[in-house]
Each structure stands twice: as structure tokens, then as C-alpha cells.
Amino acid sequence: MSAEPRSGTVVGIYVAAAAGAGTAPLDKARLEAGRGIAGDRYHAGSGTFSPKEMDPDHQVTLIALEEVEAFNAASGQSLGPGAFRRNVVTRGVDLNALIGRRFRVGEAELRGTRLCEPCAHLAGLLNGEVLKRMVHRAGLRAEIVKGGVVRPGDAVEVG
């Protein structure tokens, strides 16, 4: 059983306009409840794994910068956090401990739904190292319960 998750900080926000498109960093993002991040492929329904109807697993994804840094150190690579195709990059919070929990990110309220495990698609975009080194470390999928604006520097508050 893991310890009580601590709060952290948003260090980056990324979206991709379409399936397969590169990610772009944002100065701020508008998260829409039940929908996703405005400007992102899943909000538009054009992501590689977009469902026919929006579900909580495709609204927003998060990854801890600590995990990106650990991957780079172990693999000898220097991938930026946007390369992992997650929307919100955090520091100082145990994302795995947020499954089934509500938490705040900037003005938005989220609920962790499940781990965002690495997949063959991500490995194809990066390399096979991601599959073996990022299992249970590649982030969190979350539902947007209450929308709002999120910016780098905003708090990730775990209640």
C-alpha cells in the first residue's frame, strides 16, 4: 500500500492537434469537463485511440517529470517530456497513487481513472526501450470532473 500522495506542480502542458502529429507546449490550457483539452486530438475526436463517444480515459493524461528523467538516465537518451505524448507534466506528486481519487490541477478538478501504460504505438514513435522501462511509470489517465484553465507553475493539489 502506498503512502498518502503529496501535492506537486505542473511543469508543462502538451497537446497534439491530430493523430501522429508532434506535441506542442502550451502556456495555458483550457480543460473541459467530460471533453478534454481544447486543441488536443482527443478533444477533437481525432486521436489514434479516440473512442466513438468520449470516455474518462481519453480526456487528459499526466506524466511525472521524475519518470521522464529516470527513463533518460537509464536508457542514455535525452527525450523531452512532450515526447511521451502525455498532456500534463508534473513534478513532486505520485501519479500512480491517484487512481480513483479526485485532485486539483490549476483551476480544474480531475479524477484518476487508470495508469497510462506505454503501448506499441508510443514505442513505434520513440523506441522499444519505452515498453520495458516505462511500465507502471508512463503516467495516469484522468477524467475532467470540473473544467478550468491550467498553466505551468500551477499546483497539483491532492486532497
N, C-alpha and C positions, 0 to 999 in steps of 0.2 A: 504494500500500500504506500503510495507516495505522500510526501508531506504536503501541507497546505500550499497551494501555488501562490507565489508572490507576484506583486504588480510589476510592470515594466514600462517600456517606452516604445513608441512607433519610431523606427529609424528610416523607413522607406515605404513607398506605395508604388505599385506597378500594375499596369493594365496592358493587354494586347487587344488591338482593335478587331482582329479576326483570327480564326484558327490558323496556326502556323506562323502568324506574324510575330515579330520580335516584341518584347515588352518595352514599355516606355515608362520612365519615372514620372510621378505627378507631385506637384507642390501641395495639392489638396485633392481629396476625392469625396464625391457625394455617394454615400451608401444608401440604397433604397430598400426599405423593408420588403422582404419577400421577392426581391428582384435581383439585387446585385449592385455592382459598382458602375455608375454611369460611365460609358465609354469603353467598358470591358466587353470582350467577346461573349461571355456568358450572359451578361445583361442583355445583349443584343440577340442572344439565342444562336450565335454562330461559332461557339467553341467546338473543339474536336469532340468533346463528350457531352455537348448540350442536350438535355432531355427535351422531349416534346413540350412538356409543361415544367416550369421552374420548380425545382425542389430545393430543400435546405442545403443539400450537399454541393450545389453549384452556385451559391450566392457570393461567397467570399472565402479565400484561403489565406492562411497565415503561415509564416515560417520564422523560426528564431535565427537571428544573425549568428549566434553562437554555433548553431549546427552547420551553417554555411562555412564558417571559419574552420570548424573541425574537419569538414569534408575536404576543404582545400589543403589543410595541413597533412591529412592522412593520404591524400591522393597526389600531392605535389602540384595541384592545379591552382589557378587563381580566378575562379569563376566569381562574378558579382552576384549579389542576391537576386537580381532580376532574372538571371539565367535559369533559376529553378521554377519560374513561371507561377509563383505564388503572389497574391495581391499585396498583402501587408507583411512587412518585415519588422520583427520586434526584437527587443533586447531586454533581458532580465526577467522573463516570465516563462514558466514551464508550460508550454502549449499542450503537451500530452495530458496534463492534469486537468485540462478544461473541457474534456469530453463530457457532455451532459450538463455543463454549468453555464450560467449566464455571466457575462463580463462586459465591461465598457471599453470601447476604443474611441478616444475622442468624444464626439457627441453621440456616437452610435452605441446601441446595445446589441450584443451578439450572444449566440448560444452555440457552444462547440458541439458538432454532430458526430464526427469521427476523424481518425487520422487521415491525412492526405498522403498516402504511401506513394513512393516512386513507381512509375509504370514504364512499360516498353516504349511508349511514345516519348516520354521525357528522356529515357536512355538513348533513344534514336537521335534526339536533338542535341544531347550533351555527349554521353558515352556510357558504356556498360558499368563503369565504376559506381554510378549513381544508384543502380539497383542493389548492389551488395553493401554499400556504405551508408545509404540513407534510409534503410528500412527502419520504421518507427521513429525517424528523425526528420522526415521531409515535410512536416507541418501538420496543420489542422484545417479541416473544413468546418465552416460555421454558417449558421443561419443568421440573417439580419432581422432581429426582432423589432428594433426601433432604428429608423434611419437617422442620418446626420452626416456632418462633414468631419473628415479625419485628415490630419496633417502630420507630417514628420515632426517629432517632438511631443506629440500628444501622449497622454498617459494611457496605459493599458491597465485598467483597474479591475482586480479580481475581488469580488465581494465575499 
